[in-house]
Amino acid sequence: MFKPLFLSPRGRAWDNERTPGLTEPLPMTQHQTPHEIASLDAELAGLALAGRLSLAASLGRAVFTTSLGIEDQVITAAIGTHRLPIEVATLETGRLFMETVSLIGATEERYTLSIRRFRPQQRDIDAYAAEYGLNGFYDSVEARHACCHVRKLKPLAEALAGAEIWITGLRRGQSGNRAATPFAEWDAERNLLKINPLADWDIETIRAHVAAEEIPINPLHARGYPSIGCEPCTRAIKPGESERAGRWWWENDEKRECGLHVAEPVASSIIAPAR
């Protein structure tokens, strides 16, 4: 069993076994070694989804960020069904499909939980539009990265503020860029532990689970949208295309990402200073 060595703010070492009566998780630190992460990864591999999420929640303050996609709905359903102490958050970018926005409320009602919405700052949107135009993301990769930074990355930083565990819906089958997704990894950029509990689930398993548990999903999935992001940047895929081929389809880079999980460069000139 994974027994991470955490350090308290005063520097005292603690063996954070899940001890009866321990009500407050000890703080995660950047001192996790590759061996400790590998040990956790191996333990997660041997658990079912609820067990993986429960273990993640026992390690510290856990936040799950959902895009309301089919895999994320599976995780939200497990959190709600098992009443797990995991915060659920979403990035309401201002350019989401109507179907996605509607699903937020429907999911909250179904599982009796609250999904926190994090939105971009208007000053950042205005600065972006002044530099590139509101839809300038079509014109260059630089402009698209800058838009993702304003509408996704900055709100993500707010959603994860103070978190020790970041839970995601990443799967190995989503794209070649994600084929080596582990169950556990250290996110050095954000200084937290990242848990990917569905890393080994393929899309057929996801769909079967959704059907068996009657989990509400985005109706766009049935219209050829396996991966759903902002409306202007997402199209239905063609037969034979990968799951994420409909995201930023006008770009040639097969490894294109928004920067949430793979670092992307961003033009800093359009980012308005915080006030």
LINRAPE-V850964 format. One record per residue. N is the residue number from 1. SS is DSSP state (helix for helix, strand for strand, loop for the rest). Layout:
n/ss
N/SS
N/SS
//
This chain:
n/ss
1/loop
2/loop
3/loop
4/loop
5/strand
6/strand
7/strand
8/loop
9/loop
10/loop
11/loop
12/loop
13/strand
14/strand
15/strand
16/loop
17/loop
18/loop
19/loop
20/loop
21/loop
22/loop
23/loop
24/loop
25/loop
26/loop
27/loop
28/loop
29/loop
30/loop
31/loop
32/loop
33/loop
34/helix
35/helix
36/helix
37/helix
38/helix
39/helix
40/helix
41/helix
42/helix
43/helix
44/helix
45/helix
46/loop
47/loop
48/loop
49/helix
50/helix
51/helix
52/helix
53/helix
54/helix
55/helix
56/helix
57/helix
58/helix
59/loop
60/loop
61/loop
62/strand
63/strand
64/strand
65/strand
66/strand
67/loop
68/loop
69/loop
70/helix
71/helix
72/helix
73/helix
74/helix
75/helix
76/helix
77/helix
78/helix
79/helix
80/helix
81/helix
82/loop
83/loop
84/loop
85/loop
86/strand
87/strand
88/strand
89/strand
90/strand
91/strand
92/loop
93/loop
94/loop
95/loop
96/strand
97/loop
98/helix
99/helix
100/helix
101/helix
102/helix
103/helix
104/helix
105/helix
106/helix
107/helix
108/helix
109/helix
110/helix
111/helix
112/loop
113/loop
114/loop
115/strand
116/strand
117/strand
118/strand
119/loop
120/loop
121/loop
122/helix
123/helix
124/helix
125/helix
126/helix
127/helix
128/helix
129/helix
130/helix
131/helix
132/helix
133/loop
134/loop
135/loop
136/helix
137/helix
138/helix
139/loop
140/loop
141/helix
142/helix
143/helix
144/helix
145/helix
146/helix
147/helix
148/helix
149/helix
150/helix
151/helix
152/helix
153/helix
154/helix
155/helix
156/helix
157/helix
158/helix
159/helix
160/loop
161/loop
162/loop
163/loop
164/loop
165/strand
166/strand
167/strand
168/loop
169/loop
170/loop
171/loop
172/helix
173/helix
174/helix
175/loop
176/helix
177/helix
178/helix
179/loop
180/loop
181/loop
182/loop
183/loop
184/strand
185/strand
186/strand
187/strand
188/loop
189/loop
190/loop
191/loop
192/strand
193/strand
194/strand
195/strand
196/loop
197/loop
198/loop
199/loop
200/loop
201/loop
202/loop
203/helix
204/helix
205/helix
206/helix
207/helix
208/helix
209/helix
210/helix
211/helix
212/helix
213/helix
214/loop
215/loop
216/loop
217/loop
218/loop
219/helix
220/helix
221/helix
222/helix
223/helix
224/loop
225/loop
226/loop
227/loop
228/loop
229/loop
230/strand
231/helix
232/helix
233/helix
234/strand
235/loop
236/loop
237/loop
238/loop
239/loop
240/loop
241/loop
242/loop
243/loop
244/loop
245/loop
246/loop
247/strand
248/loop
249/loop
250/loop
251/loop
252/loop
253/loop
254/loop
255/loop
256/loop
257/loop
258/loop
259/loop
260/loop
261/loop
262/loop
263/loop
264/loop
265/loop
266/loop
267/loop
268/helix
269/helix
270/helix
271/loop
272/loop
273/loop
274/loop
275/loop
//
